[in-house]
């Protein structure tokens, strides 16, 4: 007995191209390149269209043990398919200096071509997101950031980068309008550091949106940001526990910033784990903090101390070998 098609069941392959493209755009590059493109020849053809790859979203949950494919190889295929049209790229839990150079070299050539021969720079990279990318070094970012002169949005959250990288961003990205520089929040031990805030205030005068979740800045650093970023519209200071918003500083913040998130505001809408370290639980003051290794009387650490806090919030990152996945 022959089977008849269910008239109420949609035929996804026969959807209009623009509708299919809109659906694909909601999926990440990993889903498209590991499954969607293999459904049928028409979908494969669409998945090779450079217009599909203006945005490359490599979102993943960071669980490398459950992956049987190579994220870096998938990303390189997506970059190649964009054919110089990349406008936004998101890397999470993977990536290294070589991959960043791969992106930068291809799009700097595209930038030069568009500038010299087309006079249109609308398709150049404007949004770069590097989150939990522990294997991207200061040297790698500093070498590459100058090749993204039109960058408007940058996210360097939970990366092992020092103040030198942030200074390079300030020098090379004069059009930057949005910056996210988030780390793990913590109350104890108390560490005060305004270096990042001072660099932001000194170089990033066009910022409209700034997220510093968990940063160790103090009121002095906040004032430097307010002084140097006159166009700032939104500022996220959640879990910035060294900031004390009261008096004239509080009035200035609410007068200058349209959307202000205070240090103790709710973190329910924050996209990453915002739970404070277990050592913070139940500590009413710094004197209540007991070091788990038996060290007592820990001194308050400030910028004046001989202490390198460039990497204090990061842990080592382990590379995993992935099973090769071939596409083309």
DOSE-325317 format. One line per field, with one value per residue: x, y, z of N, C-alpha, C, O in turn; residue number from 1; residue in one letter. Coordinates in steps of 0.02 Angstrom, whole numbers. Example, Ala and Ser with C-alpha at 12.3 -4.5 7.8 and 13.67 -1.06 7.14 Angstrom:
2
n_u	(660 642)
n_v	(-284 -112)
n_w	(390 354)
ca_u	(615 684)
ca_v	(-225 -53)
ca_w	(390 357)
c_u	(660 645)
c_v	(-165 2)
c_w	(390 394)
o_u	(712 670)
o_v	(-166 57)
o_w	(423 402)
seq	(1 2)
type	(A S)
# end
This chain:
328
n_u	(42 35 109 34 58 47 -70 -73 51 195 300 458 565 515 487 481 630 675 608 661 795 783 747 862 951 923 983 1138 1308 1366 1259 1209 1317 1346 1231 1108 1144 1154 1031 965 999 962 961 1095 1154 1103 1164 1292 1293 1365 1297 1231 1320 1356 1340 1418 1387 1454 1401 1405 1395 1510 1549 1661 1682 1568 1568 1591 1659 1763 1777 1854 1884 1756 1725 1820 1777 1652 1696 1767 1662 1591 1654 1717 1614 1587 1513 1486 1546 1547 1634 1646 1710 1815 1949 2097 2258 2296 2174 2114 2202 2175 2045 2069 2165 2097 1992 2051 2109 1991 1939 2033 2015 1880 1888 1977 1929 1791 1732 1643 1612 1524 1507 1608 1693 1609 1567 1634 1650 1722 1720 1757 1874 2008 2129 2169 2291 2373 2469 2418 2291 2330 2407 2309 2199 2213 2176 2043 1975 1850 1774 1634 1568 1622 1663 1749 1739 1780 1909 2086 2165 2270 2298 2366 2310 2184 2220 2271 2154 2088 2171 2160 2027 1931 1796 1723 1577 1514 1558 1599 1663 1674 1691 1713 1618 1659 1665 1763 1935 1959 1994 2058 2058 2087 2137 2084 1968 2023 2090 1982 1912 2009 2030 1912 1805 1687 1598 1439 1377 1418 1476 1527 1529 1563 1685 1836 1843 1847 1765 1841 1885 1762 1724 1821 1778 1653 1695 1771 1689 1572 1458 1397 1266 1213 1260 1329 1356 1346 1387 1506 1584 1667 1625 1540 1393 1334 1279 1350 1409 1317 1208 1263 1283 1150 1103 1177 1178 1066 1022 1060 1141 1158 1284 1228 1114 987 1038 969 939 1060 1172 1266 1333 1306 1329 1402 1569 1589 1658 1615 1494 1396 1489 1504 1590 1757 1840 1778 1814 1879 2022 2030 2146 2205 2270 2280 2228 2235 2293 2220 2213 2277 2299 2422 2494 2624 2578 2523 2383 2334 2287 2203 2071 2058 2064 2164 2159 2109 2156 2065 2062 1977 1865 1893 1794 1729 1677 1660)
n_v	(-59 108 256 408 585 689 813 916 927 1026 1060 1083 1102 1163 1292 1471 1555 1667 1652 1531 1568 1661 1577 1496 1593 1607 1501 1436 1441 1317 1223 1241 1203 1073 999 1057 1093 972 920 932 961 1090 1162 1149 1224 1350 1366 1392 1516 1675 1781 1722 1719 1838 1861 1766 1649 1565 1504 1401 1278 1256 1130 1027 890 830 854 805 861 982 1138 1249 1218 1217 1352 1414 1369 1434 1568 1571 1551 1668 1757 1883 1963 1972 2036 2022 1923 1788 1707 1576 1496 1437 1453 1534 1618 1595 1572 1697 1777 1723 1768 1908 1933 1900 1991 2114 2125 2127 2247 2343 2325 2363 2495 2555 2524 2513 2602 2583 2537 2464 2329 2283 2209 2239 2197 2108 1967 1890 1769 1686 1644 1582 1548 1647 1764 1910 1957 1904 1969 2104 2110 2090 2176 2301 2281 2292 2421 2480 2434 2426 2363 2268 2125 2061 1970 1868 1828 1792 1917 2062 2232 2292 2244 2304 2437 2436 2413 2534 2624 2580 2568 2683 2706 2634 2587 2506 2409 2261 2195 2085 1993 1863 1898 1950 1968 1950 1900 2077 2169 2305 2393 2507 2516 2470 2547 2674 2670 2653 2774 2861 2833 2788 2875 2876 2785 2711 2610 2512 2373 2310 2197 2129 2194 2264 2399 2562 2702 2807 2757 2746 2880 2923 2858 2918 3048 3034 2975 3046 3019 2908 2796 2680 2585 2452 2400 2291 2184 2250 2277 2367 2491 2629 2693 2840 2999 3141 3072 2972 3051 3109 2998 2952 3064 3071 2944 2845 2712 2629 2504 2452 2403 2304 2262 2153 1998 1917 1922 1909 1837 1738 1626 1697 1674 1705 1667 1528 1564 1690 1679 1715 1801 1940 2046 2096 2047 1932 1839 1683 1605 1465 1392 1410 1530 1681 1851 1924 2051 2204 2224 2337 2454 2509 2412 2289 2195 2088 2096 2061 1941 1885 1838 1726 1555 1412 1353 1211 1122 1025 880 862 762 755 843 842 952 1008)
n_w	(0 -47 22 66 55 198 199 291 340 337 197 214 130 18 53 29 -27 47 167 212 225 328 433 442 484 616 672 734 670 691 694 565 481 520 509 447 313 250 223 97 -79 -119 1 35 -66 -34 90 54 7 10 72 176 277 337 470 591 706 832 944 1088 1219 1286 1325 1292 1293 1246 1112 946 843 759 816 776 643 586 603 519 394 388 388 266 178 191 110 120 168 302 446 580 712 826 948 1063 1205 1135 1015 958 940 808 740 759 686 561 537 542 440 321 320 327 203 128 177 129 -9 -27 16 -76 -206 -212 -125 -25 136 209 232 312 455 604 727 855 953 1085 1196 1344 1284 1313 1254 1170 1158 1231 1138 1020 1007 1007 891 794 811 753 624 617 595 589 690 797 902 1038 1130 1261 1364 1505 1465 1451 1460 1466 1526 1422 1304 1307 1296 1166 1095 1123 1054 921 881 850 828 915 999 1088 1226 1310 1455 1550 1704 1829 1968 2135 2311 2409 2417 2445 2306 2228 2077 1955 1828 1702 1692 1685 1562 1476 1497 1449 1311 1244 1189 1116 1164 1191 1258 1396 1481 1631 1714 1870 1882 1958 1983 2065 2145 2094 1971 1907 1898 1807 1692 1672 1648 1531 1437 1367 1294 1344 1368 1426 1568 1649 1805 1887 2021 2040 2168 2231 2203 2265 2259 2297 2360 2276 2169 2140 2100 1986 1903 1880 1818 1701 1641 1553 1566 1700 1789 1950 2074 2161 2098 2027 1953 1871 1735 1675 1558 1588 1715 1869 1999 2155 2217 2329 2442 2470 2531 2670 2725 2816 2826 2777 2875 2912 2822 2789 2739 2631 2633 2751 2772 2855 2897 2775 2670 2611 2439 2324 2186 2218 2279 2260 2154 2031 1946 1824 1778 1869 1872 1796 1744 1700 1531 1446 1302 1188 1088 939 841 668 551 394 266 131)
ca_u	(0 77 98 15 83 1 -80 -64 121 229 359 506 610 482 474 514 700 685 584 711 854 768 750 933 986 911 1025 1209 1350 1379 1201 1203 1370 1349 1169 1060 1165 1152 962 951 1044 943 983 1167 1169 1088 1212 1355 1284 1401 1251 1212 1374 1373 1346 1440 1376 1482 1378 1403 1390 1577 1560 1701 1679 1510 1574 1629 1680 1815 1747 1896 1876 1690 1728 1857 1733 1603 1732 1780 1599 1567 1683 1731 1554 1576 1499 1481 1567 1544 1671 1636 1742 1868 1982 2167 2288 2296 2107 2103 2240 2139 1991 2095 2200 2049 1949 2091 2113 1926 1934 2074 1983 1820 1906 2012 1897 1718 1711 1588 1639 1467 1507 1667 1679 1590 1549 1679 1634 1768 1697 1790 1926 2069 2189 2188 2339 2382 2505 2372 2241 2363 2428 2252 2146 2223 2147 1971 1969 1780 1739 1589 1548 1674 1652 1808 1722 1808 1968 2148 2198 2295 2282 2396 2261 2132 2250 2274 2086 2076 2209 2146 1955 1903 1724 1692 1518 1490 1612 1584 1725 1646 1729 1678 1612 1681 1672 1823 1968 1946 2047 2039 2099 2055 2175 2040 1923 2062 2101 1917 1900 2060 2030 1850 1760 1625 1558 1369 1357 1476 1459 1587 1505 1613 1749 1863 1852 1822 1731 1887 1881 1696 1727 1862 1735 1603 1730 1798 1639 1515 1399 1376 1194 1199 1319 1312 1405 1326 1440 1565 1571 1708 1592 1491 1353 1295 1297 1357 1424 1254 1170 1294 1269 1080 1092 1213 1166 995 1010 1113 1133 1199 1322 1188 1053 974 1075 926 939 1129 1174 1311 1326 1323 1334 1465 1607 1565 1693 1579 1432 1394 1540 1476 1644 1819 1869 1746 1836 1927 2053 2024 2211 2230 2305 2237 2251 2251 2291 2182 2256 2260 2346 2487 2530 2664 2535 2502 2314 2313 2256 2177 2005 2054 2093 2196 2114 2136 2137 2041 2066 1911 1863 1888 1730 1741 1616 1654)
ca_v	(0 168 307 474 641 722 881 965 928 1073 1037 1135 1112 1205 1359 1524 1562 1718 1624 1481 1605 1690 1522 1478 1646 1598 1446 1453 1413 1247 1185 1245 1167 1002 962 1087 1093 905 898 925 1000 1161 1192 1153 1282 1410 1371 1414 1585 1720 1824 1685 1719 1904 1849 1698 1639 1501 1492 1332 1276 1248 1061 997 817 808 875 760 899 1032 1205 1294 1202 1242 1425 1432 1358 1489 1628 1567 1558 1738 1789 1954 2000 1963 2097 2006 1855 1770 1647 1560 1436 1410 1505 1547 1672 1577 1584 1769 1801 1700 1816 1975 1938 1899 2050 2173 2127 2150 2318 2381 2321 2404 2565 2580 2512 2516 2661 2563 2497 2444 2257 2264 2184 2291 2168 2052 1941 1838 1755 1625 1625 1584 1536 1707 1799 1982 1968 1889 2022 2167 2105 2086 2226 2357 2264 2302 2492 2503 2397 2466 2325 2221 2089 2024 1944 1806 1810 1802 1974 2113 2301 2310 2229 2355 2498 2428 2424 2605 2658 2557 2565 2749 2707 2586 2614 2458 2367 2217 2172 2054 1941 1833 1944 1924 2018 1938 1957 2141 2189 2367 2404 2555 2520 2463 2605 2732 2663 2666 2846 2898 2821 2765 2931 2868 2731 2721 2554 2483 2323 2293 2150 2099 2229 2285 2472 2599 2765 2847 2731 2764 2951 2928 2837 2970 3106 3020 2946 3091 2994 2845 2791 2624 2565 2395 2393 2238 2148 2292 2290 2421 2554 2650 2745 2881 3070 3174 3023 2941 3100 3117 2937 2951 3121 3061 2878 2828 2643 2614 2445 2463 2344 2252 2249 2083 1969 1865 1924 1904 1777 1687 1610 1755 1655 1724 1611 1503 1599 1751 1665 1725 1848 2006 2094 2064 2012 1867 1794 1632 1575 1392 1361 1424 1593 1731 1921 1944 2123 2233 2232 2395 2467 2529 2353 2255 2137 2085 2071 2058 1878 1855 1809 1674 1491 1384 1325 1149 1109 958 858 846 720 797 842 870 982 1016)
ca_w	(0 -52 73 39 94 244 173 343 360 293 161 230 73 -32 78 -9 -9 98 230 233 247 394 482 450 519 688 694 736 617 705 672 492 447 540 496 401 244 223 214 26 -121 -120 63 31 -108 5 144 25 -16 55 111 236 326 362 542 609 777 854 1013 1112 1292 1315 1348 1238 1296 1209 1042 902 785 771 813 737 572 567 599 460 337 387 368 194 141 194 52 133 188 373 484 651 728 897 968 1133 1233 1093 976 976 902 737 713 757 628 501 527 530 375 267 319 313 130 106 195 82 -75 -26 23 -135 -271 -209 -88 19 190 250 246 351 522 652 791 872 1019 1107 1264 1369 1235 1354 1215 1133 1200 1221 1076 965 1000 989 821 749 822 707 559 623 612 591 743 838 961 1058 1192 1281 1430 1530 1426 1488 1427 1512 1511 1358 1251 1309 1269 1094 1070 1126 1002 853 866 870 818 962 1033 1139 1254 1367 1485 1610 1738 1886 2024 2200 2365 2449 2449 2413 2259 2194 2018 1910 1765 1643 1690 1663 1490 1443 1499 1411 1239 1213 1199 1079 1192 1210 1301 1431 1532 1670 1765 1913 1879 2023 1984 2123 2126 2053 1903 1880 1880 1746 1637 1662 1620 1465 1391 1375 1258 1373 1381 1472 1606 1691 1858 1932 2056 2049 2238 2257 2186 2315 2227 2343 2358 2211 2116 2122 2062 1921 1864 1858 1773 1638 1612 1547 1590 1748 1832 2009 2095 2194 2060 2011 1897 1843 1662 1650 1516 1614 1786 1909 2070 2186 2244 2394 2496 2486 2567 2742 2749 2827 2817 2757 2932 2919 2769 2809 2681 2634 2641 2818 2776 2886 2895 2706 2663 2556 2381 2284 2131 2243 2302 2211 2140 1961 1945 1755 1760 1930 1868 1746 1757 1641 1482 1418 1233 1176 1019 912 781 608 516 328 241 60)
c_u	(45 58 82 40 29 -9 -69 8 160 289 412 552 580 463 508 585 710 662 635 773 844 771 823 970 976 953 1098 1247 1361 1321 1196 1254 1376 1285 1125 1081 1162 1082 946 997 1027 965 1059 1188 1157 1140 1282 1351 1319 1355 1227 1261 1399 1380 1364 1434 1399 1463 1379 1406 1458 1592 1596 1696 1621 1513 1616 1649 1728 1785 1788 1888 1809 1692 1766 1815 1682 1635 1745 1717 1572 1597 1693 1672 1540 1567 1501 1503 1570 1580 1662 1671 1793 1899 2052 2194 2286 2228 2093 2141 2204 2082 2018 2126 2150 2008 1987 2100 2047 1917 1972 2041 1922 1836 1935 1970 1821 1694 1653 1615 1585 1470 1567 1648 1667 1575 1592 1665 1680 1753 1725 1842 1994 2133 2207 2230 2339 2415 2459 2322 2273 2384 2368 2204 2152 2194 2071 1956 1898 1739 1697 1567 1600 1657 1714 1798 1756 1866 2031 2190 2216 2276 2311 2348 2207 2158 2254 2206 2070 2110 2182 2072 1921 1827 1687 1636 1493 1548 1584 1650 1708 1692 1687 1677 1633 1687 1739 1870 1956 2006 2022 2086 2061 2089 2129 1995 1961 2076 2037 1903 1949 2051 1961 1794 1693 1580 1488 1347 1419 1451 1523 1568 1564 1679 1770 1873 1823 1785 1775 1886 1816 1695 1767 1821 1684 1634 1749 1748 1574 1451 1370 1302 1176 1264 1297 1369 1387 1387 1507 1564 1616 1679 1538 1451 1310 1318 1301 1372 1361 1211 1198 1279 1197 1065 1123 1195 1091 979 1069 1096 1183 1233 1280 1122 1047 1015 1034 926 1010 1138 1220 1298 1350 1328 1402 1502 1583 1598 1658 1519 1440 1447 1511 1527 1706 1851 1839 1772 1890 1956 2050 2090 2244 2269 2258 2267 2274 2243 2247 2230 2232 2310 2416 2528 2571 2630 2512 2434 2288 2273 2219 2111 2001 2087 2124 2144 2146 2111 2116 2048 1997 1918 1853 1820 1742 1676 1611 1692)
c_v	(62 219 373 529 671 794 935 971 973 1040 1092 1151 1160 1275 1411 1535 1611 1693 1573 1516 1636 1638 1503 1530 1641 1541 1469 1419 1338 1204 1183 1200 1094 964 993 1081 1025 880 885 971 1074 1197 1198 1214 1347 1421 1392 1486 1632 1764 1789 1695 1788 1903 1777 1691 1569 1487 1418 1335 1263 1178 1023 921 790 825 825 795 954 1102 1253 1281 1226 1317 1447 1422 1415 1554 1628 1578 1629 1780 1865 1995 1998 2031 2084 1934 1845 1705 1638 1495 1403 1468 1517 1602 1658 1590 1659 1801 1782 1748 1884 1982 1940 1963 2116 2181 2152 2224 2362 2383 2367 2478 2594 2577 2520 2579 2647 2516 2467 2370 2236 2246 2241 2263 2106 2031 1882 1825 1687 1600 1629 1578 1593 1750 1874 1995 1956 1944 2087 2167 2112 2145 2285 2344 2269 2375 2518 2468 2444 2431 2272 2191 2047 1993 1877 1781 1826 1857 2027 2182 2323 2297 2283 2421 2495 2439 2499 2644 2643 2560 2630 2753 2663 2619 2568 2414 2326 2187 2141 2000 1912 1883 1911 1981 2012 1890 2021 2161 2251 2380 2448 2559 2518 2523 2666 2730 2677 2740 2885 2892 2812 2817 2924 2814 2754 2669 2521 2435 2300 2246 2121 2136 2254 2360 2502 2661 2809 2823 2748 2837 2962 2908 2891 3032 3095 2995 2986 3066 2930 2846 2735 2600 2510 2385 2337 2198 2185 2318 2343 2490 2568 2708 2781 2954 3098 3126 2988 2988 3108 3057 2938 3010 3110 2996 2862 2760 2623 2553 2451 2398 2287 2238 2175 2061 1916 1864 1922 1837 1722 1675 1669 1738 1673 1664 1591 1538 1663 1740 1675 1771 1917 2061 2058 2025 1943 1817 1747 1600 1499 1357 1378 1488 1646 1800 1941 2018 2145 2248 2291 2403 2483 2468 2323 2189 2140 2054 2064 1995 1845 1819 1747 1610 1464 1352 1263 1140 1036 941 837 800 765 788 877 893 979 962)
c_w	(0 1 39 85 138 220 225 366 312 259 167 171 22 -6 33 17 48 167 257 259 316 449 495 492 595 717 695 680 628 680 596 458 465 524 441 329 211 209 141 -14 -122 -56 64 -10 -71 60 119 0 33 98 174 293 343 438 554 684 796 926 1029 1188 1326 1340 1293 1236 1254 1135 1003 838 807 761 770 662 546 557 537 396 331 364 293 154 142 137 61 156 263 408 560 662 804 909 1043 1151 1187 1055 1003 932 827 705 708 698 563 485 505 461 317 263 314 237 101 119 145 13 -78 -23 -42 -198 -270 -174 -40 72 234 270 288 422 572 722 803 944 1035 1181 1286 1319 1269 1313 1168 1179 1188 1153 1016 953 978 915 773 754 775 639 560 638 617 645 786 902 975 1126 1206 1350 1443 1486 1467 1456 1479 1489 1444 1300 1248 1282 1193 1062 1069 1071 932 833 887 864 868 1001 1089 1161 1312 1391 1552 1638 1795 1944 2089 2250 2401 2413 2410 2370 2222 2135 1969 1842 1704 1636 1665 1588 1452 1441 1457 1336 1208 1221 1163 1107 1209 1261 1331 1485 1565 1727 1803 1915 1949 2027 2048 2098 2082 1981 1870 1858 1816 1685 1622 1629 1547 1414 1396 1341 1288 1392 1429 1503 1655 1741 1907 1956 2054 2120 2269 2242 2239 2287 2279 2335 2288 2154 2093 2080 1991 1875 1837 1812 1705 1603 1611 1577 1634 1789 1889 2031 2124 2158 2043 1951 1860 1766 1633 1615 1542 1688 1829 1983 2097 2213 2313 2452 2516 2530 2641 2769 2756 2817 2796 2814 2941 2869 2795 2747 2685 2644 2707 2824 2804 2877 2825 2699 2605 2498 2340 2228 2156 2266 2244 2194 2069 1958 1874 1740 1819 1922 1823 1771 1693 1596 1451 1347 1226 1103 996 852 720 576 449 299 165 21)
o_u	(88 1 112 43 -28 39 -58 25 159 323 411 575 617 428 560 598 751 691 650 801 890 793 843 1016 1016 959 1116 1221 1366 1333 1180 1238 1408 1286 1107 1039 1166 1073 918 1030 1071 985 1086 1235 1197 1159 1326 1400 1305 1373 1204 1245 1456 1420 1331 1472 1367 1503 1357 1418 1462 1643 1564 1704 1623 1465 1670 1655 1733 1771 1760 1886 1804 1663 1745 1818 1670 1606 1734 1718 1533 1569 1680 1678 1488 1608 1515 1482 1592 1561 1670 1663 1813 1878 2065 2158 2274 2224 2063 2115 2204 2071 1995 2113 2160 1991 1957 2098 2047 1890 1945 2039 1913 1804 1919 1973 1791 1642 1619 1638 1598 1439 1576 1595 1709 1571 1588 1669 1676 1773 1717 1852 2034 2186 2256 2208 2308 2393 2461 2310 2246 2378 2376 2172 2102 2187 2038 1928 1886 1678 1722 1550 1621 1638 1731 1845 1760 1872 2030 2243 2182 2241 2284 2347 2186 2122 2242 2200 2042 2082 2179 2056 1885 1796 1626 1645 1455 1583 1551 1688 1726 1727 1631 1729 1627 1710 1768 1846 1944 2061 1971 2147 2008 2071 2135 1985 1932 2074 2038 1884 1931 2063 1953 1744 1646 1528 1477 1303 1466 1412 1567 1590 1610 1726 1728 1909 1779 1776 1751 1886 1814 1667 1750 1827 1672 1603 1745 1763 1526 1397 1323 1279 1129 1316 1254 1424 1410 1431 1560 1544 1606 1704 1497 1473 1258 1370 1260 1349 1351 1182 1160 1264 1186 1018 1098 1197 1058 928 1122 1043 1244 1212 1295 1078 1097 1025 1061 915 1019 1115 1214 1257 1408 1331 1453 1470 1558 1569 1669 1495 1486 1451 1495 1509 1708 1885 1870 1755 1941 1919 2066 2091 2302 2299 2203 2323 2328 2193 2238 2281 2173 2357 2465 2589 2553 2650 2484 2426 2228 2230 2205 2096 1947 2131 2111 2093 2205 2051 2147 2041 1964 1969 1810 1792 1762 1625 1563 1692)
o_v	(68 225 390 520 677 833 993 1014 961 999 1142 1207 1195 1312 1396 1526 1599 1710 1573 1495 1637 1651 1494 1513 1667 1533 1516 1374 1300 1152 1132 1164 1055 902 958 1064 1019 823 833 1014 1116 1255 1247 1250 1393 1478 1407 1513 1630 1783 1822 1680 1797 1939 1731 1722 1519 1460 1376 1387 1259 1168 989 891 733 813 805 764 971 1122 1293 1328 1253 1343 1495 1463 1440 1591 1679 1610 1648 1831 1905 2056 2021 2076 2130 1889 1889 1653 1684 1444 1346 1526 1511 1630 1703 1616 1682 1845 1820 1766 1914 2031 1978 1987 2167 2236 2193 2261 2412 2435 2404 2519 2650 2623 2532 2607 2693 2461 2447 2351 2176 2264 2285 2302 2057 2072 1830 1864 1637 1539 1675 1600 1589 1769 1898 2039 1994 1965 2122 2218 2136 2163 2317 2391 2254 2389 2572 2473 2496 2463 2235 2226 2002 1991 1834 1722 1869 1844 2035 2190 2368 2336 2304 2458 2545 2470 2524 2692 2687 2554 2631 2798 2654 2671 2590 2385 2353 2158 2167 1966 1936 1906 1850 2035 2062 1843 2019 2169 2248 2377 2429 2602 2559 2548 2706 2781 2711 2767 2938 2941 2827 2805 2961 2798 2808 2682 2504 2454 2273 2257 2092 2112 2264 2383 2473 2670 2843 2864 2764 2853 3004 2939 2907 3064 3140 2993 2963 3090 2901 2892 2742 2596 2521 2363 2338 2181 2154 2375 2363 2541 2526 2766 2756 2967 3081 3136 2976 2967 3113 3065 2925 3006 3137 2993 2865 2752 2603 2550 2456 2343 2229 2206 2138 2099 1876 1812 1933 1786 1665 1709 1688 1783 1659 1614 1633 1542 1689 1786 1648 1780 1949 2118 1996 1975 1900 1758 1769 1572 1471 1298 1363 1501 1655 1808 1971 2046 2107 2280 2294 2364 2471 2473 2331 2135 2191 1993 2061 1995 1785 1773 1719 1610 1490 1327 1265 1149 992 985 798 799 809 734 935 859 951 963)
o_w	(43 22 -12 146 116 221 208 406 252 289 131 164 -13 -40 3 77 93 218 316 310 357 504 553 530 633 777 661 647 580 648 566 411 429 526 393 286 149 187 124 15 -125 -58 91 8 -76 75 160 -26 93 153 221 351 363 467 529 722 779 965 989 1217 1387 1373 1252 1183 1231 1098 1025 786 866 705 733 623 491 509 504 350 276 325 259 102 98 119 16 163 285 401 599 626 840 882 1082 1117 1199 1063 1063 890 786 650 660 664 515 427 457 426 270 209 299 211 55 77 122 -19 -126 -55 -60 -240 -322 -192 -18 56 291 319 300 447 580 770 766 990 1002 1224 1251 1313 1255 1335 1131 1234 1140 1116 967 896 935 882 717 704 758 599 510 691 645 646 810 951 931 1173 1167 1390 1400 1472 1511 1428 1529 1439 1412 1252 1194 1248 1159 1009 1021 1044 889 774 937 893 863 1033 1133 1119 1356 1352 1605 1600 1807 1966 2097 2233 2421 2381 2350 2395 2188 2143 1944 1801 1659 1581 1627 1554 1400 1389 1431 1300 1148 1254 1179 1078 1237 1303 1295 1528 1532 1784 1774 1947 1993 2072 2080 2038 2037 1934 1810 1806 1775 1632 1563 1587 1506 1354 1427 1357 1260 1427 1469 1470 1697 1723 1964 1918 2063 2132 2326 2266 2254 2290 2301 2305 2245 2098 2034 2030 1943 1816 1777 1772 1655 1541 1663 1611 1609 1819 1878 2010 2114 2187 2044 1903 1822 1736 1573 1640 1520 1719 1825 2025 2067 2230 2350 2506 2571 2563 2672 2830 2706 2802 2796 2802 2972 2873 2820 2706 2738 2661 2718 2876 2778 2853 2818 2720 2557 2508 2322 2223 2120 2272 2186 2216 2047 1965 1863 1696 1818 1961 1814 1813 1639 1618 1431 1333 1256 1060 1030 817 721 574 448 305 138 -41)
seq	(1 2 3 4 5 6 7 8 9 10 11 12 13 14 15 16 17 18 19 20 21 22 23 24 25 26 27 28 29 30 31 32 33 34 35 36 37 38 39 40 41 42 43 44 45 46 47 48 49 50 51 52 53 54 55 56 57 58 59 60 61 62 63 64 65 66 67 68 69 70 71 72 73 74 75 76 77 78 79 80 81 82 83 84 85 86 87 88 89 90 91 92 93 94 95 96 97 98 99 100 101 102 103 104 105 106 107 108 109 110 111 112 113 114 115 116 117 118 119 120 121 122 123 124 125 126 127 128 129 130 131 132 133 134 135 136 137 138 139 140 141 142 143 144 145 146 147 148 149 150 151 152 153 154 155 156 157 158 159 160 161 162 163 164 165 166 167 168 169 170 171 172 173 174 175 176 177 178 179 180 181 182 183 184 185 186 187 188 189 190 191 192 193 194 195 196 197 198 199 200 201 202 203 204 205 206 207 208 209 210 211 212 213 214 215 216 217 218 219 220 221 222 223 224 225 226 227 228 229 230 231 232 233 234 235 236 237 238 239 240 241 242 243 244 245 246 247 248 249 250 251 252 253 254 255 256 257 258 259 260 261 262 263 264 265 266 267 268 269 270 271 272 273 274 275 276 277 278 279 280 281 282 283 284 285 286 287 288 289 290 291 292 293 294 295 296 297 298 299 300 301 302 303 304 305 306 307 308 309 310 311 312 313 314 315 316 317 318 319 320 321 322 323 324 325 326 327 328)
type	(X X X X X X X X X X X X X X X X X X X X X X X X X X X X X X X X X X X X X X X X X X X X X X X X X X X X X X X X X X X X X X X X X X X X X X X X X X X X X X X X X X X X X X X X X X X X X X X X X X X X X X X X X X X X X X X X X X X X X X X X X X X X X X X X X X X X X X X X X X X X X X X X X X X X X X X X X X X X X X X X X X X X X X X X X X X X X X X X X X X X X X X X X X X X X X X X X X X X X X X X X X X X X X X X X X X X X X X X X X X X X X X X X X X X X X X X X X X X X X X X X X X X X X X X X X X X X X X X X X X X X X X X X X X X X X X X X X X X X X X X X X X X X X X X X X X X X X X X X X X X X X X X X X X X X X X X X X X X X X X X X X X X X X X X)
# end
